[in-house]
Structures are given as structure tokens and as C-alpha cells.
């Protein structure tokens, strides 16, 4: 997401995932299967908001990576290696994410990290991981600067950290896709734009606004809200008086749901649209007014409709996790699986042994991974961004998010 900031393993074709067959260990840096039958532990770290208002997404990320690790172990994907998961709670707070990154770096068994959910959190983690050559794969970050540098908007692309990867499409793709749908498909010409002043929300809103205006639409007003506040009546009044036929919100579902509710209470019967940060059932439940017609975009196609995700969905249900896999489950599983595959490649390239510089070798291998995962083809470009540019527009109908358009974005 998002914003946002911390992406089936078992068979080759039938489950849409690549099976690992190499062996490896780093017992005294020698690797290979141990004669005593014990396996070397390789830890996949997870950083996500496991508590707080975004915990529904964070728990789905954690559980999906856990399922990837358990599936790898069950099928002996890398002989001699046992994958474990260490999950840390960042509460969607950048400082907490940075502290978690330092802790994960300090655990020498950690060879890759999945997360975070929020882009703002990722900004504080990237440098820590890069200094230790520790790979980071986010299933949800969408801010372009994380992978393409601060001047990406000027056409100057420079990858800040070679250790950073993501299975989520960027806001460049998502923001433009949303603008094109709202203008062309929904027929809206006058939009009021609101953001939450956070890295994800503000960035997404800016990209949307630029594209909407290029298409011929008009941004009739802008405003900002503050995260964790609940009274957005002043913004709602501005929307009402602006004459807008739609609202675009760059932010997360806790604020988005309340904003949509308060706008409708002014009598402005217009749709609110947002990014993947609002595409959650909690957006609907946060509003006392009916959300019928509200819109969101999300990365990828609906997991439930992907043939490649069938095994993942069945295995997740069978595992008995308390929380659903939510919006980023499939991308988190694929992120975890990419780390597993990179470990496999590092072992294979070192004669069946986990190399002493395993972290660096895993980073190198991640840049070359290519497999059919839960969400489709998983591979990374020269910036560490996913090559999968599939997106979906969702609409609230009957109190539920219903997918109304899925497509591959081409600029």
C-alpha cells in the first residue's frame, strides 16, 4: 500500500509456484545436510502493524508469510534448511519500523524480510537493511521514491537501495489507473481531493490529481486530514460547497470510512474513491451512512478469482489462522516465496552449501527470481519493482467491495 509500507510454494505448475530442490546449510559456513539430521534455521523476518487500526492488514501479511515458510518446510523445499518466521509489530509507526529493522539485522539467521505495510515506515527501514545487505520485500508499499528515487517525478530514476524489492505495483500505476477510471468509466469531471498528509496518501493523491487534470478533469478543491482524528466535518462541508461530483482520498480506511460518512451526511450524494489503503471491509463498517457507489483501486486481480491462488486459499483456510489474509495476503505469500527461492539459488550457486555471505547472495538472487506465484508472474525490474502491473477497481455494492474492472496498466 501503500503506503503504504511491510509481499503456492508447493508444486511447480498445479499450484502456480516454483519448487526448490537445492540443499543448503550454514553449519560452520559449510552447509549441506547435517549428518545428525538436524536442519539449519533460516529466518524470514516480517514487519507489519500487528496491532492498532491497520492490524487487519498486518495480521494477514504475517500469516501469509508464515504459511509460505510452513509450506516450504513441509515439502522440504530446501533440504537441510528449516524456515522460521520472526514477526515484529511496527504499529504503522516509522520509528518502530526502524527499531524493528535494527533488531532483525542483529539476528544473523535472518536472510530476508517481508514488509512493511506502510511506505512511510519503509523509508525509515531501507537504510538499516541496506547497510547489512539484508533483503527487504514489501507486499504493500506503493510510493515510487522507495525504489526509483526522490526525483522519479522529473524522469530521473535512481534506485536508492539495492536491497529493496516489492511485489506491489507503485502509485504511479495505481494513481493513474484510478484517474482514468473515474474520468472515463465513471464519467466524473469535477473532483475534490483529500489526503492524510502521510507518505502514501499524499503521494497517491498527487499522482491521481495530475493524471485527472491531464485527462481534462477539474480538481475543484483540496484539503488534508490528520491520521487518528475522527471529526472531518469541516472537510466534508468544503466538499459540499465545492460542487464536486466526486471525492478522491489518499489515505487509509480508518479515516477514509469516516470521511465518506461525514461527506454523505452533508447531503453530498457523491462517491468517494481511494487507493488500496481503503479497500478493506473496515472502510464500510466505519461509516454510519451507506457507502453504496464508493470506489477503490487495489494492486493485482482479486485473489479469489485467480487460478494460481486456489491452493493458497485452501491452505490458508486449513491452517486455521484467526485473521483473514486480507488485501495483501497473496502478495505477502509471494514475497516470502521469493525469499525462499533466493535462498535456494544462493545455495545452488555455492555447491549445495549456504555461503558465508548469504545475505548478499540472497539480495543478488532476488533480482533474478522469476516464477508463477499466487498473484501471477513474480519478477522484479532493475529498480526492484514488480513487473506485474495488474490492478482492479472495486465498488461498494450491497455493503461489500465488488470488483468491477480488472486490467493490466500500460502507460
Secondary structure, 3 states (H helix, E strand, C coil): CCCECCCCCCCCCCCCCCCCCCECCCHHHCCCCCCCCCCEEEEEEEEECCCCCCHHHHHHHHHHHHHHHHHHHHCCCCECEEEEEEEEECCCCHHHHHHHHHHHHHCCCEEEEEECCCHHHHHHHHHHHHHCCCEEEECCCCCCHHHHCCCHHHCCCCCCCCCEEECCCCHHHHHHHHHHHHHHHCCCCEEEEEECCCHHHHHHHHHHHHHHHHCCCEEEEEEECCCCCCCCHHHHHHHHHHCCCEEEEECCHHHHHHHHHHHHHCCCCCEEEECCCCCCHHHHHCCCCCCCCCEEEEECCCHHHCHHHHHHHHHHHHHCCCCCCCCCHHHHHHHHHHHHHHHHHHHHCCCCCCCCCHHHHHHHHHCCCEEEECCEEEEECCCCCECCCEEEEEEEECCEEEEEEEEECCC
